[in-house]
């Protein structure tokens, strides 16, 4: 059955892929777009653009949602360094509150809120010292939110969960590390791939991510709207996507024929370099190449278990090598690789 949908953050990486997938499945899409938004990721998609901002008044946001069945709240301020984090909290926390209030006023049937696996408890070692990927029930607290982005998304998730308890039909999805086409900025994870392809990645930290195809993440959002349980969280990841960075670069080397990255940087060295990088950034106003927030997150392997989303939603499982291959092809086709 075709649905009428509103997507916030439609010009972003996940949002643009979600718009394309919704259109491909026969749904009609209205995109809430800020003035001057970069629309390259939406090329080829049929949608209705609506000017707006997360911090507009409830009546204005409800008007944008008028007649919609589903709202996908994907928009977020995502940065690992900012000279002032107040706008991030305003967009991520208060913006989420505004969207949910407007959804109630517009009487939409389902809201899917895009959170992050940064709000899920980190993996812990078992008795043999092996890391066990964690799921939605892993213990976690606000104190474990190690940077303003994660903390703001944690607070926004609490807003969404409270709204669900009050009867708002909201489902929460927590994407892991999406990769694939339409990463126009690129995102921090996409930047890793672009830097490798451009010969700017001589070494890496001994960390790990759960890689997932961005197309699967887009389809996971739609499945959450169709099948998700109100108030529940779903990790949108890949069951075989928990890789170290050394494994990731080995696969990228296989895909591209370029040399793999074999050297790892000790965490303390990266920590010191990040301090210098941020000090320089405060002087110049330009974002640091190695922000402290990224180094803090890299201290832990971000490995997660998406079994709940696979079981309850039917979350697709495109192999991670295919996701990396699609990302490489797209970055090259867009001229984003310098060699």
C-alpha positions in Angstrom: 0.0 0.0 0.0 1.4 3.4 -1.0 2.0 5.8 1.8 2.5 9.5 2.0 5.7 10.3 3.8 7.7 13.2 5.2 11.4 12.9 5.5 13.6 15.3 7.5 17.3 15.3 6.7 16.4 14.2 3.2 19.6 15.8 1.7 21.9 13.8 4.0 23.5 10.5 3.3 20.9 8.2 4.9 18.0 10.6 4.2 18.7 10.8 0.5 19.0 7.0 0.2 15.7 6.7 2.1 14.0 9.1 -0.3 15.2 7.1 -3.3 14.0 3.8 -1.7 10.6 5.2 -0.7 10.1 6.4 -4.3 11.3 3.0 -5.7 8.7 1.2 -3.5 5.9 3.4 -4.8 5.4 5.8 -1.9 5.0 9.6 -2.3 7.7 11.7 -0.6 7.7 15.2 0.9 11.2 16.4 1.9 11.7 19.0 4.7 14.6 21.0 3.4 16.5 23.9 4.8 17.3 26.8 2.5 20.5 26.1 0.6 20.5 22.4 1.2 22.9 20.3 -1.0 20.5 18.3 -3.1 23.1 16.2 -5.1 22.1 13.0 -3.2 18.5 13.5 -4.3 19.3 13.7 -8.0 16.9 11.5 -10.0 14.3 11.1 -7.2 10.7 12.3 -7.5 9.7 14.3 -4.4 8.0 17.4 -3.1 10.4 19.8 -1.4 9.0 21.7 1.6 11.1 24.5 3.1 11.5 24.2 6.8 13.7 23.8 9.9 13.6 21.5 12.9 13.2 24.5 15.1 10.1 25.9 13.3 6.9 26.3 15.3 4.8 23.2 15.9 2.0 24.6 13.6 4.5 25.1 10.7 6.0 21.6 11.0 2.5 20.1 11.4 1.5 21.9 8.2 4.5 20.2 6.4 3.2 16.8 7.6 -0.4 17.5 6.7 -1.9 14.4 4.9 1.2 12.2 5.7 0.9 8.7 7.0 4.6 8.2 8.0 7.2 10.7 9.2 10.9 9.7 9.1 12.9 12.0 11.3 16.4 11.5 10.0 17.8 15.0 10.3 20.5 15.6 12.8 23.5 17.8 13.5 26.4 15.3 13.1 29.9 16.6 13.7 32.8 15.4 15.9 34.1 18.9 16.4 32.4 22.3 16.6 33.5 25.6 18.1 30.1 25.8 19.8 27.9 22.7 20.5 24.8 24.6 21.5 23.3 24.5 17.9 23.9 20.7 17.9 21.8 20.2 21.1 19.2 22.6 19.7 18.8 20.6 16.5 19.2 17.1 17.9 17.2 17.4 21.1 14.8 20.2 20.8 14.3 19.5 17.1 13.3 16.0 17.9 10.8 17.2 20.5 9.4 19.7 17.9 9.0 17.0 15.2 7.2 14.6 17.6 4.8 17.4 18.8 4.0 18.2 15.2 3.5 14.6 14.4 0.9 14.4 17.1 -0.8 17.5 15.8 -0.8 16.2 12.3 -2.1 12.8 13.4 0.5 10.8 11.5 0.2 7.0 11.8 3.9 6.3 12.4 7.1 8.2 13.2 10.5 6.5 12.7 13.3 8.3 14.6 16.8 7.8 13.5 19.2 7.5 16.4 22.7 6.0 16.4 24.5 2.9 17.7 26.5 5.4 19.8 23.5 5.3 22.2 23.8 1.5 22.6 26.1 -0.1 25.2 29.6 -1.0 24.0 30.8 -4.5 23.5 32.5 -6.3 26.5 35.0 -9.1 26.6 33.8 -12.6 27.5 35.6 -15.0 29.9 38.1 -15.8 27.2 38.8 -12.2 26.4 36.8 -12.2 23.1 34.6 -9.2 22.4 30.9 -9.9 22.2 28.8 -7.7 20.0 26.1 -6.0 21.9 22.4 -5.5 21.2 19.6 -3.1 22.2 19.4 -4.4 25.7 23.1 -3.8 26.6 23.4 -1.7 29.8 24.3 1.9 29.1 24.1 5.2 30.9 24.2 8.9 30.0 27.6 9.1 31.5 29.0 6.8 28.8 28.1 9.3 26.1 31.7 10.4 25.4 31.1 13.4 23.1 28.5 16.1 22.4 27.1 14.3 19.3 26.5 11.0 21.2 25.2 12.9 24.3 22.8 15.0 22.2 21.5 11.9 20.4 21.1 10.1 23.7 19.0 12.9 25.1 17.0 13.0 21.8 16.4 9.2 22.2 15.0 9.8 25.7 12.6 12.3 24.2 11.4 9.8 21.7 11.1 7.0 24.2 9.1 9.2 26.6 6.8 10.2 23.7 6.2 6.5 22.9 5.2 5.9 26.5 2.7 8.8 26.2 1.2 7.1 23.1 3.0 8.7 20.2 3.5 6.0 17.6 7.3 6.3 17.3 9.9 3.6 16.5 13.6 4.1 17.0 16.3 2.9 14.6 20.0 2.9 15.4 22.1 2.6 12.3 25.7 1.3 12.7 28.3 2.5 10.1 26.4 3.0 6.8 28.5 3.0 3.6 27.5 3.1 -0.1 26.4 5.7 -2.7 25.2 9.3 -2.3 27.7 10.2 0.5 28.1 13.7 -0.9 29.9 15.4 2.1 31.3 12.8 2.8 30.4 11.5 6.3 33.3 10.7 8.7 33.1 7.0 7.8 33.0 7.9 4.1 36.0 10.2 4.6 38.0 7.3 5.7 37.4 5.5 2.4 38.1 8.7 0.3 41.3 9.3 2.2 42.4 5.7 1.6 41.6 5.9 -2.1 43.5 9.2 -2.3 46.6 7.8 -0.7 46.1 9.8 2.6 45.8 6.9 5.0 49.4 5.7 5.9 48.2 4.1 9.2 45.0 3.5 11.2 43.9 3.1 14.8 43.2 -0.4 16.2 39.5 0.0 16.3 36.4 -1.6 14.6 33.0 -0.8 13.1 29.9 -2.6 12.1 29.6 -1.9 8.4 26.2 -1.9 6.7 25.1 -1.0 3.2 23.3 2.3 3.3 20.6 0.9 1.0 19.8 -1.7 3.7 19.6 1.1 6.3 17.1 2.9 4.1 15.0 -0.3 3.7 15.3 -0.9 7.4 13.7 2.5 8.1 10.7 1.5 5.9 10.5 -1.9 7.5 10.5 -0.1 10.9 7.5 1.9 9.8 5.7 -1.2 8.5 6.6 -3.7 11.3 8.4 -2.0 14.1 6.9 -2.1 17.6 6.2 1.3 19.1 8.8 2.4 21.6 11.3 -0.2 20.6 14.9 0.3 19.3 16.3 -1.6 16.3 20.0 -1.8 15.4 20.2 -1.4 11.6 23.5 -3.2 11.0 24.9 -6.4 9.4 25.4 -9.7 11.3 28.7 -10.2 9.5 29.8 -6.6 9.5 31.9 -6.4 12.7 35.4 -5.7 11.2 38.6 -4.2 12.5 40.0 -1.3 10.5 42.8 -3.6 9.4 40.3 -6.0 8.0 38.4 -3.1 6.3 41.5 -1.8 4.6 42.4 -5.4 3.5 39.0 -5.6 1.8 39.4 -2.2 0.2 42.8 -3.3 -1.1 41.2 -6.3 -2.7 38.5 -4.2 -4.3 40.8 -1.5 -5.6 44.2 -3.2 -6.1 45.7 -0.5 -3.9 48.1 -1.4 -1.1 46.4 -2.2 2.2 47.0 -0.1 5.4 49.0 -2.4 7.7 50.4 0.0 10.3 48.3 0.9 13.4 48.8 4.0 15.5 49.0 3.5 19.3 46.0 5.1 21.0 48.0 7.4 23.2 49.9 8.8 20.2 46.5 9.5 18.5 45.2 11.1 21.7 48.2 13.5 21.8 47.9 14.3 18.1 44.2 15.0 18.5 44.9 17.5 21.3 47.3 19.4 19.1 44.9 19.2 16.2 42.0 20.7 18.2 44.2 23.4 19.7 45.2 24.4 16.1 41.5 24.3 15.1 40.5 26.7 17.9 43.1 29.2 16.5 42.0 28.8 12.8 38.3 28.0 13.2 38.8 25.1 10.7 37.7 21.6 11.8 40.6 19.4 12.9 41.6 16.4 10.8 41.7 14.2 14.0 39.1 15.4 16.5 39.3 14.2 20.1 35.7 12.8 19.9 36.8 10.5 17.0 39.8 9.3 18.9 37.8 8.6 22.0 35.3 6.5 20.1 38.1 4.7 18.3 39.4 3.4 21.7 36.5 0.9 21.5 35.4 -1.5 18.8 31.9 -0.5 17.8 30.6 -4.0 17.2 26.9 -4.7 17.4 24.4 -7.5 17.0 21.4 -6.6 14.6 19.6 -9.9 15.3 16.5 -8.1 16.6 16.1 -6.0 13.4 16.7 -9.1 11.2 14.2 -11.2 13.2 11.4 -8.6 13.7 11.8 -6.3 10.7 13.4 -8.6 8.1 16.4 -6.2 7.9 18.2 -6.9 4.6 21.8 -8.2 4.8 23.8 -7.1 1.7 27.4 -8.3 2.2 29.7 -5.7 3.6 32.2 -6.2 0.7 29.4 -5.1 -1.7 28.7 -2.0 0.5 32.4 -1.0 0.3 32.5 -1.8 -3.4 29.5 0.4 -4.1 31.0 3.3 -2.0 34.3 3.1 -3.9 32.6 3.1 -7.2 30.4 6.1 -6.2 33.3 8.2 -4.8 35.3 7.6 -7.9 32.4 8.4 -10.3 31.9 11.7 -8.5 35.5 12.7 -8.8 36.0 12.8 -5.0 39.2 10.7 -5.2 42.4 12.7 -5.8 44.5 10.0 -7.5 
